[in-house]
Amino acid sequence: MKSNQHFMQLLFGLTEWESGKEQTIRIQDLAELLCCTLRNVKLILRKWEKEGLLRWKAGVGRGNHSTLTIMCDIGSFVTDTFHTLLREGKVKEAVELLQHKNVPVQIKLQLQAIWDSQFGFVAERDKNQHLDVLRIPRNRAFSTIDPAFVAVSAESHFIRQICHTLVMYDPVTEDFIPQLAHDWESSEDLTVWTFYLRKKVRFHHGRIFTGADVVHTVERLIELDSPFCWQVEDIESMELPNDQTILFHLRKPNGFFLHLIASIGLSILPCDVPFSEQGIIGTGPFRMIEFTESRLVLGAFEEYYRERALLDRVEIWRAPGTTSYAELRYQLTEVEAGTDSLEQSENSKDLEFQEQGCHYLNFNFRKPGIHHDFAFRQAIKQLINPVEMIRDLGKVRFSPAGSFLPERSRMMDFEASSLEEARGWLKQSAYQGETLTLFYGEGKKCDDEADWFKQRCERIGISLQVMSINKAEFLSDYPDRCADMAMMGEVLQRDVELGLIEIYKNTCTMVYRFLDDERRAIVDRRMTEILGLADRQRRMKALEKMEDMLREELWLTFIYHVKRRDRYHPALQGIAVDSFGWIDFSRLWVKPFVTSL
């Protein structure tokens, strides 16, 4: 394979890719192209001549150039190389080949067809064993999947497949169900919570889970100063009467404690193994096989304490700009039906899901500037009007937002705003033509939205610089120092109530980070009051009031909600969508087609 990649390196440097066509090239240029000495390049060329890949004729004398002729079928060679890269799991190299600017269009179309065929459900054989594999393309780069720092919805979903918490929130019943703890209870004053742990639950490295692992997980959040630290700040001490029991002694009554224990930040990790993001060990239905910048591979955990996953392997491939994410995510590439192509577009079904959360624009009050002027923020609100953005950009699955919750937004009235109204507010402000900086997330969708907003600003005389940031930059202090505004989104977890509180308490969210000390003190005070309320209805009402304050004071302006859509084959069974819009991998299976004789 190394020789093939070396030959591809040669092809990439040539201007002509036509087989049998002689082209002139200097031996020095070939040596530079192949990153080797003149002596070695001659050895390599002789080797390739013997293999029938090319013909090389050295130029003799001044002015006589050397010539090179490609003798192999270039299309077959490139596609064979592409297949080999995919088979060996070299996703990054395969993507680079697919996207290389020198690959002829016809060959690129062949590679794209091969690439697309890799995704969805694939039947593989390994040592005479049938394996069901789900392979998913992903446009964005991977972010951290450390439970203590996870800040992206997709990565949160992956963690749920690898690790479990003591209990899990069920959004259907709005109650808690057992996971690693089979039962629990609290003292009457809600200051002592006792969890009874399952016996014989194994981590992926084979050791039995005990209460010591729970203690380790909590202490790790504190030691790392995790954004989830606030969730354990009420814990005064932890007590282990035996391996299967743990008591949490709290500093004050906390009726919300089960919500916190079920949080993804408290996904249980083993205490006897140093944490490695490339080899996370948990107790979930899938174990991590590989995690690189190119792909994440999960395999079914044979000793899972519940029913074994029906899928044998899940692979998420980093595939920047190569394919349609939603179209290929849950498709089937092979089904034992006695037919070849599945005619995906005809057989596929749509899976629509209303994402909980919204996209918004907020202002960085930790940085001085004109955005502290209420009249200026009013002008921005008129410019970022969701009705007009959705209409102008043709966002058919978007709906206007006036809240973090779609159901609340549906009860509100939205109408288009006028640029004249925006100009009026701008005149009332102290704006003097200064340039403001807007940060936003990666992706074409985000680029289009930022460009649309920038043009709207320019039409009334606001100078705006827009900058896309990746996840690493998002998690750094770069936005806090340099952005005046940000267009971001929050996707709420299955426990919507906890998700709303996280917006204000988690130190990773842009809402929290952009609040100055005075505003942060107001939020902290209200959050303390909300967490002290006895029942969900009162807490949700108080959270609505908090949201109303943000909207009325224009600390942020809501933009839109998203309805996600995936396509899946009708043979796909066990579909259960989580709050992040992903299907639970552990429940998926493919129903074979049965023909009557």
Residue pairs with C-beta under 8 A, 6 or more apart in sequence:
1 81
1 84
1 85
1 88
3 47
4 77
4 80
4 81
4 84
5 81
5 93
6 34
6 44
7 48
7 53
7 77
8 78
8 81
8 97
9 33
9 34
9 35
10 30
10 33
10 34
11 17
11 70
11 74
11 78
11 102
12 100
12 102
13 29
13 33
14 23
14 25
14 68
14 70
14 102
15 23
16 23
16 70
17 70
17 74
17 102
17 104
17 107
18 70
18 74
19 70
19 71
19 72
19 73
19 74
20 69
20 70
20 71
21 69
21 70
22 67
22 68
22 69
23 67
23 68
23 69
24 65
24 66
24 67
24 68
25 65
25 66
25 67
25 68
26 65
26 66
27 38
27 41
27 42
27 58
27 66
28 38
30 41
30 45
30 68
31 37
31 38
31 40
31 41
34 40
34 41
34 44
36 44
45 54
45 56
46 56
48 54
48 56
49 55
49 56
52 71
52 72
53 70
53 71
53 72
53 77
54 68
54 69
54 70
54 71
54 72
55 68
55 69
55 71
56 66
56 67
56 68
56 69
57 66
57 67
57 68
57 69
58 66
59 65
59 66
59 67
74 104
74 107
75 106
75 107
75 110
78 97
78 103
78 107
78 111
79 107
79 110
79 111
79 114
81 97
82 94
82 97
82 98
82 111
82 114
82 115
83 114
85 91
85 93
85 94
85 97
86 94
86 114
86 118
89 290
89 295
89 297
90 294
91 294
91 295
91 317
91 318
91 319
92 292
92 293
92 294
92 318
94 115
95 294
95 318
95 319
95 320
95 322
97 103
97 111
98 108
98 111
98 112
98 115
98 322
99 320
99 321
99 322
103 111
112 322
112 323
115 319
115 322
115 323
116 323
116 328
117 333
118 135
118 317
118 333
119 135
119 136
119 137
119 317
119 323
119 328
119 329
119 331
119 333
120 134
120 135
120 328
120 329
120 330
120 331
120 332
120 333
120 569
121 132
121 133
121 134
121 135
121 330
121 331
121 332
121 333
121 334
121 569
121 572
121 590
122 133
122 134
122 135
122 333
122 334
123 130
123 131
123 132
123 133
123 333
123 334
123 336
124 130
124 131
124 133
125 131
131 312
131 313
132 310
132 311
132 312
132 313
132 589
132 590
133 311
133 312
133 313
133 314
133 315
134 311
134 313
134 314
134 315
134 330
134 585
134 588
135 314
135 315
135 316
135 317
136 314
136 315
136 316
136 317
136 328
136 329
137 317
137 319
137 322
137 323
137 325
137 328
137 329
138 154
138 316
138 317
138 318
138 319
138 325
139 319
139 320
139 321
139 325
139 443
140 154
140 318
140 320
140 442
140 443
140 471
141 293
141 318
141 320
141 470
141 471
142 155
142 291
142 293
142 296
142 318
143 150
143 151
143 152
143 155
143 471
143 472
143 475
144 150
144 151
144 155
144 277
144 475
145 155
145 158
145 159
145 162
145 277
145 280
145 291
145 296
146 275
146 277
146 280
147 159
147 163
147 264
147 265
147 266
147 267
147 269
148 220
148 221
148 224
148 226
148 227
148 228
148 265
149 224
149 226
149 227
149 475
149 508
150 156
150 159
150 264
150 265
151 227
151 471
151 474
151 475
151 508
152 471
153 491
153 580
153 581
153 582
154 580
154 582
156 264
156 493
156 580
157 578
157 580
157 582
158 296
158 298
158 316
159 264
159 267
159 280
159 282
160 264
160 267
160 284
160 578
161 284
161 285
161 286
161 298
161 314
161 584
161 585
161 586
162 204
162 267
162 280
162 282
162 284
162 286
162 287
162 288
162 298
163 267
163 268
163 269
163 280
163 282
163 283
163 284
164 179
164 180
164 267
164 268
164 282
164 283
164 284
165 179
165 180
165 261
165 262
165 263
165 264
165 266
165 267
165 268
166 179
166 180
166 181
166 184
166 195
166 197
166 214
166 261
166 262
166 266
166 268
167 176
167 177
167 178
167 179
167 181
167 184
167 195
167 258
167 261
167 262
168 176
168 177
168 178
168 179
168 262
169 175
169 176
169 177
169 258
169 259
169 262
169 494
169 495
169 498
170 176
170 177
170 494
171 494
171 495
171 496
171 579
174 536
176 258
176 262
178 198
180 197
180 198
180 201
180 209
180 268
180 283
181 195
181 196
181 197
181 198
182 196
182 197
182 198
183 195
183 196
184 193
184 194
184 195
184 196
184 258
185 193
185 194
186 192
186 193
186 194
186 257
187 193
189 253
190 250
190 253
190 254
190 255
190 257
191 249
191 250
191 251
191 252
191 253
191 254
192 247
192 248
192 249
192 250
193 247
193 248
193 250
193 257
193 258
193 261
194 245
194 246
194 247
194 248
195 214
195 245
195 246
195 247
195 248
195 261
196 244
196 245
197 209
197 210
197 211
197 214
197 243
197 244
197 245
197 246
198 209
198 244
198 305
199 244
200 208
200 305
201 208
201 209
201 283
201 305
202 208
202 209
202 283
202 303
202 305
203 209
203 213
203 270
203 281
203 282
203 283
204 281
204 282
204 283
204 287
204 288
204 301
205 270
205 273
205 281
206 303
207 270
207 272
209 268
209 270
209 283
210 243
210 244
211 240
211 242
211 243
211 244
211 245
211 246
212 240
212 243
212 271
213 268
213 269
213 270
213 271
214 238
214 246
214 268
215 238
215 240
215 246
215 271
216 269
216 270
216 271
217 266
217 267
217 268
217 269
218 232
218 235
218 238
218 266
220 226
220 269
220 275
221 228
221 229
221 231
221 232
221 265
221 266
222 229
222 232
226 265
227 265
227 506
227 507
227 508
228 263
228 265
228 266
228 506
229 507
230 505
230 506
231 260
231 263
231 265
231 266
232 260
232 266
234 250
234 251
234 252
234 254
234 257
235 248
235 249
235 250
235 251
236 249
236 250
236 251
237 249
238 246
238 247
238 248
238 249
239 246
239 247
239 249
240 246
240 247
241 247
248 257
250 257
253 532
254 260
254 531
255 533
255 534
255 535
256 531
256 539
259 495
259 497
259 498
260 266
260 498
262 495
262 498
263 493
263 495
263 498
264 493
267 282
268 282
268 283
269 275
269 280
269 281
269 282
270 281
273 281
277 291
278 288
278 290
278 291
278 292
279 288
279 291
280 288
280 291
281 287
281 288
283 304
283 305
284 301
284 304
284 586
285 300
285 301
285 304
285 306
285 308
285 309
285 585
285 586
286 298
286 299
286 300
286 301
286 309
286 314
286 585
286 586
287 298
287 299
287 300
287 301
288 296
288 297
288 298
289 297
289 298
289 299
289 313
290 296
290 297
291 297
293 318
294 317
294 318
295 315
295 316
295 317
295 318
296 315
296 316
297 313
297 314
297 315
297 316
298 313
298 314
298 315
298 585
299 312
299 313
300 308
300 309
300 311
300 312
300 313
301 308
301 309
302 308
309 585
309 586
309 587
310 574
310 586
310 587
310 588
310 589
311 585
311 586
311 588
311 589
314 585
326 564
326 565
326 566
326 567
327 344
327 567
329 566
329 567
329 568
330 351
330 566
330 567
330 568
330 569
330 572
330 583
331 342
331 344
331 348
331 567
331 568
331 569
332 342
332 569
332 571
332 572
332 590
333 342
335 342
335 569
335 571
335 590
335 592
335 593
336 592
336 593
337 592
337 593
337 595
338 593
338 595
342 569
344 567
344 569
347 569
347 570
348 567
348 568
348 569
348 570
349 567
349 568
349 569
349 570
350 565
350 566
350 567
351 565
351 566
351 567
351 568
351 575
351 577
351 583
352 563
352 564
352 565
353 563
353 564
353 565
353 566
353 577
353 581
354 406
354 561
354 563
354 564
355 406
355 491
355 561
355 562
355 563
355 564
355 581
356 404
356 405
356 406
356 491
356 492
356 496
356 499
356 579
357 404
357 489
357 490
357 491
357 492
357 499
357 561
358 401
358 403
358 404
358 405
358 406
358 409
358 489
358 490
358 558
358 559
358 560
358 561
359 401
359 487
359 488
359 489
359 559
359 560
359 561
359 562
360 401
360 487
360 488
360 489
360 490
360 556
360 557
360 558
360 559
361 380
361 384
361 438
361 453
361 485
361 486
361 487
361 556
361 557
361 559
362 485
362 486
362 488
362 510
362 511
362 514
362 555
362 556
362 557
363 371
363 372
363 377
363 380
363 484
363 485
363 514
363 554
363 555
363 556
364 371
364 479
364 480
364 483
364 484
364 485
364 486
364 514
365 371
365 372
365 514
365 515
365 516
365 519
365 555
366 480
366 513
366 514
366 515
366 516
367 480
367 481
367 482
367 483
367 484
369 434
369 436
369 484
370 376
370 429
370 430
370 431
370 432
370 434
370 436
371 377
371 380
371 436
371 484
371 485
373 429
373 430
373 431
374 553
374 554
375 425
375 426
375 428
375 429
376 425
376 426
376 429
376 430
376 431
377 554
377 557
378 425
378 428
378 554
379 422
379 423
379 425
379 426
379 429
379 431
379 460
379 462
380 485
380 557
381 417
381 554
381 557
382 417
382 418
382 419
382 421
382 422
382 425
383 417
383 419
383 422
383 453
383 456
383 457
383 460
383 462
384 453
384 456
384 557
384 559
385 416
385 417
386 398
386 400
386 401
386 414
386 558
386 559
386 560
387 400
387 414
387 415
387 416
387 417
388 416
388 417
389 395
389 449
389 452
389 453
389 559
389 560
390 398
390 399
390 400
390 560
391 416
392 452
393 448
393 449
393 452
395 560
397 562
397 563
397 564
397 565
398 560
398 561
398 562
398 563
399 406
399 409
399 410
399 560
399 561
399 563
400 409
400 412
400 414
400 559
400 560
400 561
401 409
401 558
401 559
401 560
401 561
402 408
402 409
402 412
402 414
402 551
402 558
403 409
403 412
403 544
403 547
403 551
403 558
404 490
404 492
404 500
404 503
404 547
404 558
405 496
405 500
406 561
408 544
408 547
409 558
409 561
419 456
419 459
419 460
422 456
422 460
423 460
423 461
426 460
426 461
426 462
431 462
433 461
433 463
434 463
435 463
435 464
435 465
436 462
436 463
436 464
436 465
436 484
436 485
437 464
437 465
437 466
437 467
437 482
437 483
437 484
437 485
438 450
438 453
438 454
438 464
438 465
438 466
438 467
438 483
438 484
438 485
438 486
438 487
439 467
439 468
439 469
439 479
439 482
439 483
439 485
439 486
439 487
440 446
440 449
440 450
440 466
440 467
440 468
440 469
440 486
440 487
440 488
441 468
441 469
441 474
441 487
441 488
441 489
442 468
442 469
442 470
442 471
446 468
446 487
447 468
449 487
450 466
450 468
450 487
451 466
453 464
453 466
453 487
454 464
454 466
457 463
457 464
458 464
467 483
469 478
469 479
473 479
474 488
474 510
475 508
479 486
479 510
479 513
480 513
480 514
486 510
486 514
487 559
488 510
489 562
490 499
490 503
490 509
490 511
491 579
491 580
491 581
492 499
492 500
492 502
492 579
493 499
493 502
493 579
493 580
494 578
494 579
495 579
496 579
497 536
497 539
497 540
497 543
499 579
500 543
500 547
501 527
501 530
501 531
501 543
502 509
503 509
503 511
503 512
504 511
504 512
504 523
504 526
504 527
504 546
505 512
505 527
506 512
507 513
511 550
511 555
511 556
512 520
512 523
515 523
515 555
519 555
523 546
526 542
526 546
529 542
530 539
530 542
530 543
530 546
531 539
533 539
533 542
549 555
550 556
551 557
551 558
564 581
566 581
566 583
568 575
571 590
571 591
571 592
571 593
572 588
572 589
572 590
572 591
573 588
573 589
573 590
573 591
574 584
574 587
574 588
574 589
575 583
575 587
575 588
576 583
576 584
576 587
577 583
577 584
578 584
